[in-house]
Amino acid sequence: MSETMGATLKMSYAHPERVITPDAFDFNAYQDETIFHWDERRRTAFQQEYVRTAFAWHFERCRDYRRYAEGQGIGPEALRRGNILNRVPQIPTILFKSTEILSVARDDIAKTCESSGTRGRVSRVFRDEVTLDRLLCSIIAGMKYIYDIDNDRAIVLNLGPSTEEAGDIWFSYVTSIADLLYKTYYFVAEQKYLLPQLVDFLAEYRSEKTPILLGAPIMFKHLLAYMEEKNLRLRMPLGALVITAGGWKKYSGEAIQRDRLELLLSERLGVRAENVRDSFNQVELNTVIFECQHKRKHVPPWLKVIARNPTTLMDVGEDRSGILSYLDASNVSYPCFIISEDIGRVIGGCPCGRTGQVIEVERRVNRVESRGCAIKMDSYVAEA
């Protein structure tokens, strides 16, 4: 580690041999190199089996979710047959701002995770070791099967704080756990963005390993502004990746259009436009969704996404905008059957050849849409 400008540039590396609970779900979900090439029949059968199993687990162990499901007339018996994916009760993510939702004992909680609170109140989500391990596995799967990068062939340059500094804030924590997979250098220390050190590191980079720059879009905007001010241009290795995550959030007024950001990154860093990728996650979701070279976000088979009408909550089908909702079978510590606050579309197919769902996140819900959804959800809660 090197001392610079009163702050420490931190490097961290840990081997990825974390103990993962060896059950059938983990083996089928994370050990199969073909998961993004399964046909529709296999993917649906997998989702049906493990969403049903997850529902039974949370129905039995989470009192609040059981009452909520019973208010809709749904229990394990109702989901034993047929296509269950549109019948599993989903909870609005706003409930995580006011209610502690748990399917395990409090003593089993390994991490309390908090949203950034850019829209007011903070969501608090509780994860046990198995749930955290499965989150990590979703990252491994995305990096390996979407980006085609193994653990030993890359290093991460994290434009954010280390795990220790990240604390409970979910976005910072998720990006920081890359050090469980790759040698990782952090360029935020003691709440200071170490831009000179980052640029020096990139200018002197000679390793054969693929450099991955990871951070929120605003951090790349600051990097580009610094390089423009210093009249700097670099030429990163051919396979270098830029991964944006977290969106612009409270910096939406400073947002740069994506194609413009890609152009600037290409001009200043020499990164190919096809290697500028976005990723998606939210604190209530236990899966990170990665983009292919065609800028399509590919959903792994343990996750089912349904776009719903904001007023009726009915499935609007493919290629139509609706509130994005998720059935994530990987979660143990709380029911990850959620209705988000994002408007987007579910798209079928991609030129890259991978199968399964693709999502496009368009924007956050507005007040009218939020109110319509709330009225519908209130009717369910009242019945519970």
VOLOPA-268395 format. One record per residue (C-alpha): x, y, z; residue number from 1. Coordinates in steps of 0.5 Angstrom, whole numbers, plus 500, padded with zeros to 3 digits. Example, Ala and Ser with C-alpha at 12.3 -4.5 7.8 and 13.67 -1.06 7.14 Angstrom:
! residues 2
+-----+-----+-----+-----+
:   X :   Y :   Z :  nr :
+-----+-----+-----+-----+
: 525 : 491 : 516 :   1 :
: 527 : 498 : 514 :   2 :
+-----+-----+-----+-----+
This chain:
! residues 384
+-----+-----+-----+-----+
:   X :   Y :   Z :  nr :
+-----+-----+-----+-----+
: 500 : 500 : 500 :   1 :
: 502 : 507 : 498 :   2 :
: 501 : 513 : 502 :   3 :
: 499 : 519 : 498 :   4 :
: 496 : 526 : 500 :   5 :
: 495 : 524 : 507 :   6 :
: 490 : 518 : 505 :   7 :
: 492 : 511 : 504 :   8 :
: 491 : 508 : 497 :   9 :
: 488 : 501 : 499 :  10 :
: 489 : 494 : 496 :  11 :
: 486 : 488 : 498 :  12 :
: 485 : 481 : 495 :  13 :
: 482 : 475 : 498 :  14 :
: 481 : 468 : 495 :  15 :
: 474 : 466 : 493 :  16 :
: 474 : 460 : 496 :  17 :
: 468 : 462 : 501 :  18 :
: 464 : 456 : 503 :  19 :
: 458 : 456 : 499 :  20 :
: 452 : 451 : 502 :  21 :
: 452 : 445 : 497 :  22 :
: 445 : 444 : 496 :  23 :
: 442 : 442 : 489 :  24 :
: 440 : 450 : 488 :  25 :
: 447 : 452 : 489 :  26 :
: 450 : 446 : 484 :  27 :
: 445 : 447 : 479 :  28 :
: 445 : 455 : 479 :  29 :
: 452 : 457 : 480 :  30 :
: 456 : 451 : 477 :  31 :
: 453 : 450 : 470 :  32 :
: 457 : 454 : 465 :  33 :
: 451 : 454 : 460 :  34 :
: 446 : 458 : 465 :  35 :
: 445 : 463 : 460 :  36 :
: 444 : 458 : 454 :  37 :
: 438 : 454 : 457 :  38 :
: 432 : 453 : 453 :  39 :
: 425 : 456 : 455 :  40 :
: 423 : 449 : 458 :  41 :
: 429 : 448 : 462 :  42 :
: 429 : 455 : 465 :  43 :
: 422 : 455 : 467 :  44 :
: 422 : 448 : 470 :  45 :
: 428 : 451 : 474 :  46 :
: 424 : 457 : 476 :  47 :
: 418 : 453 : 478 :  48 :
: 422 : 448 : 483 :  49 :
: 426 : 453 : 486 :  50 :
: 421 : 459 : 487 :  51 :
: 416 : 454 : 490 :  52 :
: 421 : 452 : 495 :  53 :
: 423 : 459 : 497 :  54 :
: 416 : 461 : 497 :  55 :
: 415 : 455 : 502 :  56 :
: 421 : 457 : 506 :  57 :
: 419 : 464 : 507 :  58 :
: 411 : 462 : 508 :  59 :
: 413 : 458 : 514 :  60 :
: 419 : 462 : 517 :  61 :
: 417 : 470 : 516 :  62 :
: 410 : 471 : 520 :  63 :
: 409 : 478 : 516 :  64 :
: 410 : 475 : 509 :  65 :
: 405 : 469 : 511 :  66 :
: 400 : 474 : 513 :  67 :
: 401 : 478 : 507 :  68 :
: 400 : 472 : 502 :  69 :
: 394 : 469 : 506 :  70 :
: 391 : 476 : 505 :  71 :
: 391 : 474 : 498 :  72 :
: 389 : 467 : 499 :  73 :
: 396 : 464 : 497 :  74 :
: 399 : 458 : 501 :  75 :
: 404 : 453 : 499 :  76 :
: 398 : 448 : 497 :  77 :
: 396 : 453 : 492 :  78 :
: 403 : 453 : 489 :  79 :
: 404 : 446 : 488 :  80 :
: 401 : 445 : 481 :  81 :
: 401 : 449 : 474 :  82 :
: 405 : 455 : 473 :  83 :
: 406 : 459 : 479 :  84 :
: 411 : 464 : 477 :  85 :
: 405 : 469 : 476 :  86 :
: 401 : 467 : 483 :  87 :
: 407 : 468 : 488 :  88 :
: 405 : 474 : 492 :  89 :
: 410 : 480 : 491 :  90 :
: 411 : 485 : 496 :  91 :
: 413 : 493 : 495 :  92 :
: 420 : 495 : 496 :  93 :
: 417 : 501 : 500 :  94 :
: 416 : 496 : 506 :  95 :
: 423 : 495 : 507 :  96 :
: 423 : 502 : 509 :  97 :
: 418 : 501 : 515 :  98 :
: 418 : 494 : 517 :  99 :
: 424 : 489 : 519 : 100 :
: 422 : 483 : 514 : 101 :
: 426 : 476 : 516 : 102 :
: 426 : 469 : 515 : 103 :
: 431 : 467 : 519 : 104 :
: 433 : 468 : 527 : 105 :
: 436 : 475 : 528 : 106 :
: 443 : 471 : 531 : 107 :
: 444 : 469 : 524 : 108 :
: 444 : 475 : 520 : 109 :
: 451 : 477 : 518 : 110 :
: 450 : 483 : 514 : 111 :
: 445 : 489 : 515 : 112 :
: 444 : 493 : 508 : 113 :
: 442 : 500 : 507 : 114 :
: 440 : 503 : 501 : 115 :
: 443 : 510 : 500 : 116 :
: 436 : 514 : 501 : 117 :
: 436 : 518 : 495 : 118 :
: 428 : 518 : 495 : 119 :
: 428 : 520 : 503 : 120 :
: 427 : 514 : 508 : 121 :
: 432 : 508 : 508 : 122 :
: 431 : 501 : 506 : 123 :
: 434 : 496 : 511 : 124 :
: 435 : 489 : 509 : 125 :
: 438 : 483 : 513 : 126 :
: 442 : 478 : 510 : 127 :
: 445 : 471 : 513 : 128 :
: 451 : 468 : 510 : 129 :
: 448 : 463 : 505 : 130 :
: 444 : 469 : 502 : 131 :
: 451 : 473 : 502 : 132 :
: 454 : 467 : 499 : 133 :
: 449 : 467 : 493 : 134 :
: 450 : 474 : 492 : 135 :
: 457 : 473 : 491 : 136 :
: 456 : 467 : 486 : 137 :
: 451 : 472 : 482 : 138 :
: 457 : 476 : 481 : 139 :
: 462 : 470 : 479 : 140 :
: 457 : 468 : 474 : 141 :
: 456 : 475 : 471 : 142 :
: 463 : 476 : 470 : 143 :
: 465 : 469 : 468 : 144 :
: 459 : 468 : 463 : 145 :
: 457 : 475 : 461 : 146 :
: 464 : 478 : 461 : 147 :
: 468 : 472 : 460 : 148 :
: 473 : 474 : 465 : 149 :
: 476 : 469 : 470 : 150 :
: 478 : 470 : 477 : 151 :
: 486 : 470 : 476 : 152 :
: 485 : 474 : 469 : 153 :
: 483 : 481 : 472 : 154 :
: 484 : 486 : 477 : 155 :
: 479 : 491 : 479 : 156 :
: 480 : 499 : 480 : 157 :
: 474 : 501 : 484 : 158 :
: 473 : 508 : 484 : 159 :
: 470 : 507 : 491 : 160 :
: 471 : 505 : 498 : 161 :
: 474 : 499 : 501 : 162 :
: 469 : 494 : 504 : 163 :
: 471 : 497 : 511 : 164 :
: 469 : 504 : 509 : 165 :
: 463 : 502 : 506 : 166 :
: 459 : 500 : 512 : 167 :
: 452 : 498 : 511 : 168 :
: 451 : 502 : 505 : 169 :
: 449 : 497 : 500 : 170 :
: 452 : 500 : 493 : 171 :
: 459 : 501 : 496 : 172 :
: 458 : 494 : 499 : 173 :
: 457 : 491 : 493 : 174 :
: 462 : 494 : 489 : 175 :
: 467 : 493 : 494 : 176 :
: 466 : 485 : 495 : 177 :
: 470 : 485 : 488 : 178 :
: 476 : 484 : 493 : 179 :
: 473 : 477 : 494 : 180 :
: 474 : 475 : 487 : 181 :
: 480 : 479 : 484 : 182 :
: 486 : 483 : 486 : 183 :
: 483 : 490 : 488 : 184 :
: 485 : 497 : 488 : 185 :
: 481 : 502 : 492 : 186 :
: 481 : 510 : 490 : 187 :
: 477 : 513 : 495 : 188 :
: 480 : 513 : 502 : 189 :
: 478 : 517 : 508 : 190 :
: 472 : 520 : 503 : 191 :
: 477 : 523 : 499 : 192 :
: 477 : 521 : 491 : 193 :
: 484 : 519 : 489 : 194 :
: 484 : 522 : 482 : 195 :
: 492 : 523 : 481 : 196 :
: 493 : 516 : 484 : 197 :
: 488 : 513 : 479 : 198 :
: 491 : 517 : 473 : 199 :
: 498 : 515 : 475 : 200 :
: 496 : 508 : 476 : 201 :
: 493 : 507 : 469 : 202 :
: 498 : 511 : 466 : 203 :
: 503 : 506 : 469 : 204 :
: 499 : 500 : 468 : 205 :
: 503 : 494 : 464 : 206 :
: 500 : 488 : 467 : 207 :
: 497 : 482 : 462 : 208 :
: 491 : 482 : 467 : 209 :
: 485 : 485 : 464 : 210 :
: 484 : 492 : 468 : 211 :
: 476 : 493 : 470 : 212 :
: 474 : 500 : 472 : 213 :
: 468 : 499 : 477 : 214 :
: 464 : 505 : 480 : 215 :
: 458 : 510 : 479 : 216 :
: 457 : 514 : 473 : 217 :
: 459 : 520 : 477 : 218 :
: 466 : 518 : 479 : 219 :
: 467 : 517 : 472 : 220 :
: 465 : 524 : 470 : 221 :
: 469 : 526 : 475 : 222 :
: 475 : 522 : 472 : 223 :
: 474 : 525 : 465 : 224 :
: 473 : 532 : 468 : 225 :
: 480 : 531 : 471 : 226 :
: 483 : 528 : 465 : 227 :
: 480 : 534 : 461 : 228 :
: 483 : 539 : 466 : 229 :
: 490 : 536 : 465 : 230 :
: 490 : 535 : 458 : 231 :
: 491 : 527 : 459 : 232 :
: 489 : 522 : 454 : 233 :
: 491 : 514 : 456 : 234 :
: 491 : 508 : 452 : 235 :
: 488 : 502 : 456 : 236 :
: 489 : 495 : 454 : 237 :
: 485 : 492 : 449 : 238 :
: 480 : 488 : 453 : 239 :
: 480 : 493 : 459 : 240 :
: 473 : 494 : 462 : 241 :
: 469 : 500 : 465 : 242 :
: 463 : 497 : 469 : 243 :
: 458 : 503 : 471 : 244 :
: 453 : 501 : 477 : 245 :
: 448 : 505 : 481 : 246 :
: 446 : 510 : 476 : 247 :
: 446 : 517 : 477 : 248 :
: 441 : 518 : 483 : 249 :
: 442 : 524 : 487 : 250 :
: 447 : 527 : 481 : 251 :
: 441 : 526 : 476 : 252 :
: 442 : 533 : 474 : 253 :
: 449 : 532 : 472 : 254 :
: 448 : 526 : 468 : 255 :
: 451 : 525 : 461 : 256 :
: 447 : 521 : 456 : 257 :
: 450 : 514 : 455 : 258 :
: 453 : 514 : 448 : 259 :
: 456 : 521 : 450 : 260 :
: 459 : 518 : 456 : 261 :
: 462 : 512 : 452 : 262 :
: 465 : 517 : 447 : 263 :
: 469 : 521 : 452 : 264 :
: 471 : 514 : 456 : 265 :
: 474 : 512 : 449 : 266 :
: 477 : 519 : 448 : 267 :
: 480 : 519 : 454 : 268 :
: 482 : 512 : 456 : 269 :
: 482 : 509 : 450 : 270 :
: 477 : 504 : 452 : 271 :
: 472 : 501 : 447 : 272 :
: 465 : 503 : 447 : 273 :
: 463 : 496 : 447 : 274 :
: 467 : 495 : 453 : 275 :
: 463 : 500 : 457 : 276 :
: 458 : 496 : 461 : 277 :
: 453 : 497 : 466 : 278 :
: 450 : 493 : 471 : 279 :
: 444 : 493 : 475 : 280 :
: 442 : 491 : 483 : 281 :
: 438 : 494 : 488 : 282 :
: 439 : 493 : 496 : 283 :
: 432 : 489 : 496 : 284 :
: 435 : 484 : 490 : 285 :
: 440 : 479 : 491 : 286 :
: 442 : 478 : 484 : 287 :
: 447 : 483 : 480 : 288 :
: 445 : 483 : 473 : 289 :
: 450 : 484 : 468 : 290 :
: 450 : 487 : 461 : 291 :
: 453 : 483 : 454 : 292 :
: 457 : 487 : 449 : 293 :
: 450 : 489 : 446 : 294 :
: 448 : 493 : 452 : 295 :
: 443 : 488 : 454 : 296 :
: 442 : 486 : 461 : 297 :
: 441 : 479 : 462 : 298 :
: 437 : 475 : 467 : 299 :
: 440 : 469 : 470 : 300 :
: 435 : 463 : 471 : 301 :
: 434 : 463 : 478 : 302 :
: 431 : 470 : 478 : 303 :
: 424 : 471 : 474 : 304 :
: 422 : 478 : 472 : 305 :
: 415 : 481 : 471 : 306 :
: 413 : 488 : 468 : 307 :
: 407 : 490 : 471 : 308 :
: 401 : 495 : 470 : 309 :
: 402 : 500 : 475 : 310 :
: 395 : 500 : 477 : 311 :
: 392 : 493 : 476 : 312 :
: 399 : 490 : 478 : 313 :
: 397 : 485 : 472 : 314 :
: 403 : 482 : 468 : 315 :
: 404 : 487 : 461 : 316 :
: 408 : 482 : 458 : 317 :
: 414 : 482 : 454 : 318 :
: 417 : 489 : 450 : 319 :
: 412 : 493 : 454 : 320 :
: 413 : 498 : 460 : 321 :
: 411 : 497 : 467 : 322 :
: 413 : 496 : 474 : 323 :
: 419 : 491 : 474 : 324 :
: 418 : 486 : 479 : 325 :
: 422 : 480 : 481 : 326 :
: 422 : 473 : 484 : 327 :
: 429 : 471 : 486 : 328 :
: 430 : 464 : 489 : 329 :
: 437 : 465 : 492 : 330 :
: 435 : 469 : 498 : 331 :
: 434 : 465 : 505 : 332 :
: 434 : 471 : 510 : 333 :
: 428 : 474 : 507 : 334 :
: 423 : 473 : 501 : 335 :
: 426 : 476 : 495 : 336 :
: 419 : 477 : 492 : 337 :
: 419 : 484 : 490 : 338 :
: 415 : 490 : 486 : 339 :
: 421 : 495 : 485 : 340 :
: 420 : 502 : 484 : 341 :
: 423 : 502 : 477 : 342 :
: 419 : 502 : 470 : 343 :
: 422 : 498 : 465 : 344 :
: 421 : 492 : 460 : 345 :
: 422 : 485 : 459 : 346 :
: 425 : 483 : 453 : 347 :
: 426 : 476 : 449 : 348 :
: 432 : 475 : 446 : 349 :
: 439 : 478 : 444 : 350 :
: 444 : 478 : 438 : 351 :
: 449 : 475 : 443 : 352 :
: 446 : 469 : 443 : 353 :
: 444 : 468 : 450 : 354 :
: 438 : 466 : 452 : 355 :
: 433 : 468 : 457 : 356 :
: 430 : 474 : 460 : 357 :
: 433 : 481 : 458 : 358 :
: 431 : 487 : 462 : 359 :
: 431 : 495 : 460 : 360 :
: 431 : 499 : 466 : 361 :
: 428 : 506 : 464 : 362 :
: 426 : 510 : 470 : 363 :
: 424 : 511 : 477 : 364 :
: 416 : 511 : 478 : 365 :
: 413 : 517 : 478 : 366 :
: 408 : 520 : 483 : 367 :
: 401 : 518 : 479 : 368 :
: 404 : 511 : 478 : 369 :
: 406 : 510 : 485 : 370 :
: 400 : 512 : 488 : 371 :
: 396 : 507 : 483 : 372 :
: 401 : 501 : 485 : 373 :
: 400 : 503 : 493 : 374 :
: 392 : 503 : 492 : 375 :
: 393 : 496 : 490 : 376 :
: 398 : 494 : 495 : 377 :
: 394 : 497 : 500 : 378 :
: 388 : 492 : 498 : 379 :
: 392 : 486 : 499 : 380 :
: 395 : 489 : 506 : 381 :
: 388 : 490 : 509 : 382 :
: 385 : 483 : 507 : 383 :
: 391 : 481 : 511 : 384 :
+-----+-----+-----+-----+
